[in-house]
Amino acid sequence: MSDQRLTIIKNALSLVRETGCRKLLLFLNSDSECRWFLKTELAGDPAIALVVPGSSGLHTPRPGKTALPVIRSWSGNQSRFSRIKYAFLHGVLQQIIEVDSRVVCVLGPSGKAHLDTITIHDLAHSWSEDFPFEVHSLIKNSAFHIIMAVIDIALDIGALGREGKPVGTTFIIGDEKAVLEASHQLVFNPFKGYPKKERLITRPEVVESIKELAQLDGAIIISREGVVEAAGRNLNAERAASKQLRGLGARHRSAAGITRKTGAIAVVVSESTGKITIFEKGRIVTTLEPLISRRLV
């Protein structure tokens, strides 16, 4: 009997060619799955790109070498569609796919060595109001790599909370001068007075500090260069109200309002669900959903 995983991948490759898709994104959950796939006859197919956990030991291709492109995914559990959207964002960032590519995805349950789902997506279109993915201008934003770094932090907060307790918070990225003018401190700014190089979100100690400070009321303000400007900031912009925001609370409405008033991007973590909502120009452009079962509650 043939391996079911190979059968699914072969059928997905047929779909790639028959539908004119750019790539097949193959989601693998462990190094052992990667080793299995690399021994198959499909490993050399140029249509395939691997999506693996960020902690994977799989080597990314060296410049100038022909190898399978690799997208390193957030290491925690996400819903299936959230994993797909996250992979799309990183795939565009790494120039593996383009913002208007058509893509086939093959994946299974998070954390399981099992493939059971094939999906086809056209990135040029938002799929539905419940499943928004209108990221064209977001991807073209000069701070896109900083936005993705913030999303990783937000996913950790959404999934794990802090010390086992759920945490909700807001990150505002870019157009920091206008954002600071349209907000005020609720508490003393813990980042004030430190050199810029010591406030970069690429520094592990800054990431840990942000996760701790996310428990404070108010937003965390980050420049387009990745410098944390402030935490515990109250957003003064008028709270947005629209059909798209039905069922969302004050945190989300304030984030929508500040992005409508300024050129910033907002990344909001819901305290109740752990869901990550990304706002631009007052609208939800996409959502990501960590599985909050990882919380120690």
Secondary structure, 3 states (H helix, E strand, C coil): CCCHHHHHHHHHHHHHHHHCCCEEEEECCCHHHHHHHHCCCCCCCCCEEEEEECCCCCCCCCCCCCCCCEEEECCCCECHHHHHHHHHHHHHHCCCCCCCCEEEEEECCCCCCCCCEEEEEECCCCCCCCCCECCHHHHHCCCHHHHHHHHHHHHHHHHHCECCECCCEEEEECCHHHHHHCEEECCCCCCCCCCHHHCECCCHHHHHHHHHHCCCCCEEEECCCCEEEEEEEEECCCCCCCHHHCCCCHHHHHHHHHHHHCCCEEEEECCCCCCEEEEECCEEEEEECECHHHCCC
